[in-house]
Amino acid sequence: MTLVAIVYCFLLLVIWVIGIVRYAKLTTAFKILTWSFPVVFLCNIISPFLVDRYGSNAPVLHVESLTDYLFFSMTFYFLFKNKVVKKAILISIAVITLFVFINAIYLQHIRNVFPTNIYYPTQILFAVFSLLLFKEMLMYPIKVNIVKQSVFWFNTAMLFYATTMFLYFGLSNYFPEHNLHDHIIYYFWYFICYIFSILLAAALLTDDKKITLDNA
């Protein structure tokens, strides 16, 4: 495991601890988000062992593509007020979950193929949910400084993650085709993960169910 990977795993643990320490003060949405960090941590710990032994970490990526969607979409579910959007999120969870299994068995086999068929639609959904949630924030403003609103940090994190992942996928295809060093892509991936995790940490640090209830 490289230094940047070790630092990332340490960052995930720190943010998980932040969530656990503040757990009693968190709303349901961010309690769910808190438990995404140990799952991602375990995936990142297991991944290099699979690469060393089997030459591919594809099985972990297939699992992570599903767990990421479950945790983040459920966080969105509890943040939205709009019942139509909430229902759409639940439907998307069922569809994505089914598609993950179909994709892993028939399309991009779980043993050795990166699950791009899952990442593309889920990133699009994350971007759409983020934009809709920003719209809802404008429709129902609260009397709290925006930088003290956990929903703002979470939504910013998700929009950043969804859009930069598309750039990452594009560069992942471009660099090999032009014989460019792929280590740039490697560090770019971790740059995305670092920023994303820090923004989510800000969400956990600013969330407070008392403030949420007072402004409901």
VOFIMI-830825 format. One record per atom (N, C-alpha, C): x, y, z. Coordinates in steps of 0.2 Angstrom, whole numbers, plus 2048, in hexadecimal, padded with zeros to 3 digits. Each point is the difference from the previous one (the first is absolute). Layout:
N
XYZ...
//
This chain:
216
8047FA8007FC8068008048068007FF8057FC8048067FF7FE8058068058058007FF8058057F98048007FE8027F97FA8037FF7FA7FC8028007F97FF7FB7FC8027FF7FF8078068008048007FF8077FD8078038028057FE7FE8078027F88007FF7FE7FE7FA7F98007FF7FC7FB8058027FA8017FD7FC8058008038078068038028008048067FB8058017FF8047FA7FB8058007F97FD8017FE7FB7FD7FA7FD8007FE7FE8078057FD8047FF7FE8077FF8068048048067FF7FF8068047F98037FF7FD8007FA7FA8027FF7FA7FC8038027F98007FB7FB8038008028078058018038018028077FC8068028018057FB7FC8068017F87FF8007FE7FC7FC7F97FE7FF7FE7FC8078047FC8027FE7FC8068008048068058058018008058067FA8048007FD8027FA7FB8057FF7F97FC7FF8007F98007FB7FC7FE7F98028038008028067FA8018047FD8077FD8048047FE7FE8077FD7FE8007F98017FA7FC7FF8007F97F97FE7FE7FE8037FB7F97FE7FD8017F97FD7FA7FD7FE8007F97FD8058007FA7FF8057FC8048007FA8077FF8018038048058078008018027FA8047FC7FD8048017FA8038027FB7FB7FC8007FB8017FB7FA8068017FD8028077FF8068017FC8067FE8058008018068057FE8058027F97FE7FC7FB7FF8017F97FF8037FE7F98008057FC8037FF7F98088008018028048058088008008037FA8027FE7FC8058037F98018007FB7FB7FA8017FC7FF7FB7FA8058027FB8018077FE8058027FB8077FE8038018018068077FE8038017F97FF7FC7FB8018017F97FF8017FF7F97FC8037FC8017FF7F88088027FE8028058038078037FE8057FB8047FF7FD8058057FC8038007F97FC7FA7FD7FE8007FA7FD8038017F97FE8057FD8028017F88077FE7FF8058038038077FE7FE8027F98017FD7FD8058017F88017FD7FC7FA7FB8037FD7FD7FC7FA8048017FA8038068008048027FA8077FC8008027FF8068077FC8017FE7F97FF7FB7FD8027FF7F97FF7FC7FE7FA7FC8047FD7FC7FE7FA8018057FA8038058028028057FA7FA8047FE7FB8018057FA8047FE7FC8018077FE8078007FC8018067F98017FE7FE7FE7FA7F98017FD7FB7FD8058017FB8047FA7FE8047FF8058068058038027FF8068057FC8057FD8028027FA7FD8067FD7F97FF7FE7FE7F97FE7F97FF7FF7FC8018078037FD8057FC8018078008078028058047FF8018078027FB8047FC7FF7FE7F97FB8047FC7F98008037FF7FA8037F97FF8027FF8038078057FF8058008038068008088008048027FC8008087FF7F98027FE7FD7FD7FC7FA8037FD7FA7FF8068017FA8037FB7FF8068008068058078018038018058057FE8077FE8038027FA7FF8077FE7F98017FE7FC7FB7FC7F98027FE7FC8008068017FC8057FC8008068018068048068038008018068037FC8067FD8008007F97FC8047FC7F97FF8027FE7FA8017F97FF8017FD8038068048008057FE8038078018088008048037FB8018077FF7FA8037FC7FD7FD7FC7FB8037FB7FA8008047FC8057FE7F98018037FB7FE7FA8028017FA7FC7FE7FA7FE7F88007FA7FF8017FE7F98008017FC7FA7FF8047FA8017FC7FA8087FF7FF8048048028077FF7FF8027FA8057FD8008068027FB8057FE7F97FD7FA8007FD7FE7F97FD8047FE7FA8028057FC8057FF7FA8067FD8038038028068067FE8027FF7F88027FB7FF8037FE7F98028007FB7FA7FD8037FB7FF7FC7FA8077FF7FD8048058008078007FD8047FB8047FF7FF8078047FC8047FF7F87FE7F97FF7FF7FE7F97FD8037FF7F98008047FC8027FF7F98087FF8008038058038078008008037F98047FD7FE8058027FA8047FF7FA7FB7FA8007FC7FF7FA7FC8058007FA8028067FE8048017FA8077FE8028028028068077FE8038017F87FF7FB7FC8028017F98008007FE7F87FB8027FC8007FE7F98078027FD8028068018078027FD8067FC8028007FE8078057FD8038017F87FD7FA7FE7FE7FF7F97FE8017FF7F87FC8057FC8007FF7F98038057FC8018068028038067FC8078018028028028068078028028017FB8068037FA7FE8017FB8068038038067FE7FE8068028028068087FE8018027FB7FD8077FE8018058047FE7FF8047FA8068037FD7FE8067FC7FA8038007FE8067FC7FD8058048038067FF7FE8068047F98027FE7FB8018057F98017FF7FE8077FD8038027FB7FE8067FD7F88017FF7FD7FA7FE7F98007FF7FC8038068037FF8067FC8028068028078028078027FF8028068027FD8067FC7FF7FF7F97FE8057FC7F98028027FB7FB8007F98038028008028078037FD8058008038078038078018058017FC8038078007FB8057FD7FC7FE7FB7FB8047FD7FB8028057FE7FA8047FA8018058028048058078008038028048058008077FE8028027FA8008077FD7F98028007FB7FC7FE7F98027FF7FE8028078017FB8057FD8018078038068038078017FF8038068037FD8077FD7FF8007FA7FD8067FD7F88018027FD7FB8017F98008028008028088057FE8038008028088028078008058027FC8018088007FA8047FF7FC7FD7FB7FA8047FE7FB8008068007FA8047FB8008058038058068078008018028058057FF8077FE7FF8027FA7FE8077FE7F98018017FC7FA7FF7F98018017FE8008088047FD8047FE8008078068028048028077FF8068028047FF8008078067FF8047FF8008078058068037FF8028068038068038077FE8038047FC7FC8067FE8038058017FA8068038028068017FB8017FA7FC8008017F98017FA7FC8067FB8028058038028067FC8017FF7FC8077FB8028047FE7FC8067FB7FB7FE7FE7FF7FA7FB7FB7FE8037FA7FE7FF7FA8038037FA7FE7FD7FE7F97FA8017FE7FE7FE7FA8038047FA8038068028048047FA8067FC7FF8047FE8068067FC7FF7FF7FA7FD7FB7FC8027FF7F97FD7FE8017F87FC8057FF7FE8017F98068027FB8048058038068027FC8047FA7FF8017FC8058057FA8007FD7FB7FA7FA7FF8007FD7FB7FB8008037F97FF8077FF8008037F98088007FE8048018058078007FE8027F97FE7FF7FB8048017F97FE7FE7FE7FA7F98017FF7FD7FD7FA8038037F98018078008038037FA8077FE7FF8048008058087FF8008017F87FE7FB7FC8028017F97FE7FF7FF7F97FC8047FC7FF8007F98078027FD8038058038078027FD8057FB8018007FC8068047FB8018007FA7FB7F97FE7FF7FF7FB7FB8038027F97FF8067FE8028037FA8077FF7FF8048038058078008008037F98017FC7FB8038027F98008017FD7FA7FB8027FB8007FD7F98058047FC8018078018048047FC8087FE8018028008068077FF8018037F97FE7FD7FA8008027FA7FD8018017F97FA8037FD8008007F88068047FE8028058048068057FD8067FE8048017FA8038067FE8038038058057FB8038048028058058017FC8078038038058017FC8067FA8008047FE7FA8027FA7FF8038008028088068018028018028077FC8068028008057FA7FC8068017F97FE8027FD7FC7FC7F97FE8027FF7FD8078057FC8028007FD8078008068058048057FF8008058057FA8058007FD8007F97FA8047FF7FA7FD8048007F98007FB7FC8038008028088068008028008018087FF8078018028057FC7FE8078017F88018007FD7FC7FC7F88008007FE7FE8078037FA8027FD7FC8068028058068068038008028048067FB8068017FE8047FA7FC8058007F97FE8027FE7FB7FD7F97FD8017FF7FF8088057FC8038007FE8078008068048048057FF8008068047FA8048007FD8007FA7F98048007FB7FC8048007F98007FB7FC8048028018078068018028028018077FD8068028008067FC7FD8068027F97FF8017FC7FC7FC7F97FE8017FF7FD8078047FC8017FF7FC8078018058068058057FF8028048057FB8068017FC8017FB7FB8068007F97FD8017FF7FA8007F97FD8017FE8008077FA8028017FD8008077F88007FF7FE7FA8037F97FF7FF7FB8058048038048057FD8058047FE8067FB8068027FC7FF8057FB7FB7FE7FB8007FA7FE7FC7FE7FA7F98008037FE7FE8067F98008037FE8078018048048027FF8078017FE8047F98037FD7FB7FE8047F97FC7FB7FC7FD7FB8027FC7FC7FC7F98047FE
//
